[in-house]
Amino acid sequence: MNLPPSDSFVVPAIDIGPYVREGDDDERARVAREIDEACSRVGFVQILGHGIPDPVVDGLASAVDDFFGLPMENKQRYRVVGANRGYSPPKSESLSLSLGVESASRMNDFFEAFNVGVEARSFTHLDLSEDDYGLNVWPDVPGFEERVQSYFAEAARVARTLTRIFADALGQDPDYFERLTDHSIDVLRMNNYALPEGAVDLDGDLTGMGEHTDFGIVTVLWADRVAGLQVLGSDGLWHDVEPLPGALLVNLGDLTARITDDRWMSTLHRVKPPIVDGHIKRRRSVAFFHDGNVDAVVSTLPEYAGPEPYEPILIRDHIKAKLAGSRHGKVNTAAVREAARVLAATGESRA
């Protein structure tokens, strides 16, 4: 039986301006308390006061439009085998496999994407491998690289501002997350939900992006104000989420859940076809994944550890297993807790 979503589900909106502009101690303490509550109750938050200039966001949106507007044969030139970079065409990924769960619809995800990120050579003082960080490919689109890099730098700043807030909210030293992220695997993923616009009569199982948790520490998401993103609430139901004007959506990844032994939530989310009044609407999103240092070990903080805390894990191993599921079709057998949550939420359809 499919129950209607609860009206009590809310993704909190929090102004992080006091951390962006170096506000006073009371203002920052208020923000940290609000973040702690949101991360404990929902695992998603909308942030305002992030300080990214409108022209930078507009430049990102236009770059996304310019690339995804290319003919498919042009976009295919930027596919990269074996690395989390470049172009992914529609139905080439299945994100539910990153959780160790086969997609209920038996379909791969109906979106296309383009990834860029930090490169090993960005950290000249460290001996890092391109196998972990990847080399960017930049499409032959005028101004694309400049527009995307401008936004990337701003999103990286916001992600690091958030981890500074997280440290305060969890009662840790200010540099707690810096020790895990000073050469973080940061990736910017531009998504385009590639169904053609217009009137539609779809099979209800068609998936834009399968249910999944994010892999790393924190994700900062810019998205169109168009239906599609759904978040799994503590009531076991899926809830529609759209950003407020000017807001960015933020959610926690698996590594932060491990640090807090699930006191803070790496919340399951998915994207359904963006259908409004029986018509497909174009939907775009751009996610900045702040995933941590490839050689860092993440352990549960002692003060948050329950009777059976997560085992310590090397970030490289965690990310590798997740990507093997989503991009290479290999079920992630290590994602035991995440898979259990998916199956509990969708058990009726998996029976």
N, C-alpha and C positions, 0 to 999 in steps of 0.2 A: 504494500500500500504506500503510495507516494503522498507524504504529508506536505502541506504548504509551509514555506519558511516562516520562522518565528519573527514577529515584529520587533523583538527585543535585541536582535543582532545588529550591532553598530560597529563600524570601523572608526575608532576615535580619530579626531583631527587635533593635532598638536602643533603649536607654533614653537619651533626650535630656535627662533631668533636670538634668545638670550645666549645660546652657545655660539651662534654665528657672529654676533656682534660683541661678544665678551660682556654679557650682562652681569648684574650683581649676583652674589651668592644665593640670595633668596629666590631670584628668578630661575637660576639654573637648577636649584634643588626642586622647584616645582616641576620643571620640565622632566627631570630624572624620575620623579615620582609618577608622573603621567605616563612616561615611557614604560616604567616597570609594570604599571597596571595594564597597559595595552598589550605588552608582550606576554604577560601572564594569562590574560583573559581571552585574547583574540589571535595574537601573533602577526597581525596586520595593523598598520597605522597610516594615516594620511598626514604628511608633514607640510606645514606652511612656514614662511619665514626662512626658507632654505637658501635664499640669496642668489639663485641662478638667474641671470638677466634674461628677460623675455627675448631679446634678439638671438641669444644663444640657443634657446629652446626652439625658436622659429627656424633657425638655421639647421638644426637637427631634423626637424620635421620635413623641411624642403629637401634635405639630402636623402632621407628615406624615400620620399616620393620620386626623386630623380632616379635612384637606383632601381627600385622595384617597378618603375614604369618602363624599364628596358625590355626588349624582346627576350623571351626565355633563352634563346640560343646565346645571347650576349651574357646573361646572368650565369649560365652554366659554365662559362669560361673561368669563373672565379670559385669553382668547387675545389676544396683542398682535402685530399685523402688522408685520414689518420690523424687529423689535428682539429682542434676546436676553433677553427678560423674559416673565413670565407663564406661561401653561399651554400645554403641547404634548400633544395627545392621542396615543393609541397609533397607530403606523404613520404618523406625520406627518414622521418624520425618517429619514435614511439616513446614518449616520456614516461608512461606508466611502467615500462620495463626498468627504468632507473630505480623504481620502488620494489622491483621483484614481482610485479603483478602484470599479467597479460591484459591488454586493453579489452574492456567489456565489449566494445564494438568490433573487435578484431580488425581494426583499421589503424593505420598510422596517422599521425597528426596532420591536419589539413591547414598547414601554414608554411610560409617560406621565411627564411631568415638569413641575415648576414652578420657575421661575428668579427670583431676586432678585439685586441687586448694588449696588455703589456707584453713585451718581449724579453727574453733572457738578456739580450744585449742592453736593455734599459738599465741594468744593474751592473755597471762596469767593474765594481769592486767585488763581485761575487762570481763564482764559477757555476753558473746555472745552465741547464740544458734546454734547448729548443723543443725537445720532446715533451717537456712539461709546460712550457710557456707558449710555444708556437710562434710562427712568423706571420705577420699580417700580409694580406694581399689587398691592394687598393684598386677599386674599379676605375676605369678610364671615364670618369664623370667629372666635369669641371667643378672644382671647389668642394668635392665630396670629402676628401681627406681633411681639409681644413675645418669644415663645418663639424664633422664628427669628432675630430680631436679636441675642438673647443668645448664641446659638450662633455666629452670624456673627462677632461680635466676638472670640470665643475662637478660632475657626478662623483668623481673620486674624492674631491674635497668634502662633499656632503656625506659620503659613506664613512669617512674618517671622523667627521663631526659626530655622526651617530654612534660610532664605537666609543668615542670619548664619553658620550652620554651614557652608553651601556655600562662602562666601567663605574661611573658614579652610581648608577641605578642598582648595580650589583654589589656595591660596597667594596670595590677593588681599587688598587692603585691606579692613578690616571693613565699610566703607560701599559696597563695589562694587555690590551688588545694590540698596542703597537708592537709588542714582542712577537705577536702571532702574524702581523700583517706588514712588516717593514719592507718585504719584497713579495707582496701579495699577488696571487694569480687573479688579476682583475680582467673581466671580460665584459664588453658591451655587445649585447645581442639586439639587433633590430628585427622586429617581427612584422610581417604583413599577412593578414588572414585572407587567403588568396581566392576565396570563392567569388565569382562574378556578382556584381551588384544587380539588384532587380527583384522581382517577385519570385517566390520560391515555395516549393512544397517538398520538404526534406524528410528523409528517414530520421527519426528522432535520435538515432545512435550516432549520427555524424559528429565527429569530434574536431574542434579547432585545435586544441592542445590538451592532451590527456592529463588526468589527475596526477599531481606530483608535488613533492616538496622541493625547495631549492637546496642546492648542494652545500653552500659555504656558510659565511658568517652573516651577511646581510645583503639584501637586494634592494636597489633603488629603481623604481619603475616610473617612467613617463608613459602615459597612455591617452588615447583619444577618449573623450567622454561618450563612448558608445557601448551598449550592452555587450556582454560576452564573458568577462572575467567573473568567476564564481569561486567563493571561499567556503570551505567546510567549517561550519560552526560547531560549538560544543554540544549543540542539540542534535548533531548527526545529520543535519540538512545542509544543502547547498544554497548559498546566498549570493545574489548579484551585488557586485561592487563596481562603482564608477568613481573616479577622482573628482573632488571638488575643483572649481575653477582655480587654476594656479597651483594646485597641490600635486605632490608626488606621492605615490604609494610606496610603502616600505614594508617588507616582510623579512622574517628571520629565516636563516638557513639551518640545515641539519647540524652544523658544527656548533652553533650557538645553543641549540637544544641540548646537545651533548654536554656543553660546558655547564648548563644549569640542570642537567638530568631531567629535562622536559618540564621544569618549572616555567621556563619560557618556551613558547610553542613554535615549532617549525610547521606551519599550518598548510594542510593540503589545499591546493587550488587547481583550477582547470579553466579552459576557455571553451565555451560552446559557440557554435556559429552565431555571429552578431546579427540577429534577426529582430527587426523592429516593425511591428504591425504587418507581419507577413512578408517583409522585404529584407533582403540582405543589405547590410550597410558595411561600407569599408571600415576596417578597424586596424589601427597600427599601435604597436607598443615598442618601447625600447627599455630593456632591462640592463642595469649595471650590476654585475655580480662581483662582490667583494669577498673572495673565497679564502684568503689567508696564504701564508708562506707554504710552498710545496714541501719543505723539509721540516715543518713544525709539527709537533705532536699535540693533539688536543685531548685534554683530560677533563673530567668533571671536577668542578671546584668542590673541595671537601665539605664546605658548609651547605652545599645543595645536594650532596650525594644521598640517594635513598638506599634501601637494602640491596638492590641489584643495579648499581650504576653502570653506565656505558663503559666498555673497555677503552683504554687510550687508543687513539688511531692516528696514523701518519696522514696528513692532509693529502699527500700525493696518492696514497692508496684509496682514500675515500673518493676523491674526485675521479680517479681512473675507473673505479667500479660503477660510479653513477653514469659517466659518459659512455661506458661500454653498453649500458642498458639503453640509453636514449638514442645514441647515434649508431650503434653497431648491433642492436638486436639481441644482446646477451642479458638474460635475467640477472639482476643484482641480488644474489643470494644473501648478501650481508645486511640488506635493508629489512631486518625482521620487524622492528617496531613500526616502521613506516608502512610496510605491506599489511600488517595487522589492522592499522587504522583504515586503509583503503578498503579492505575486505569487510570490515565492520560497517563501514558507511554504505557499501554497495553490495552487501551480501545477498540481497534478494536477486540482483541481476546476475550474480556469479553462481547461483545455485544450479 
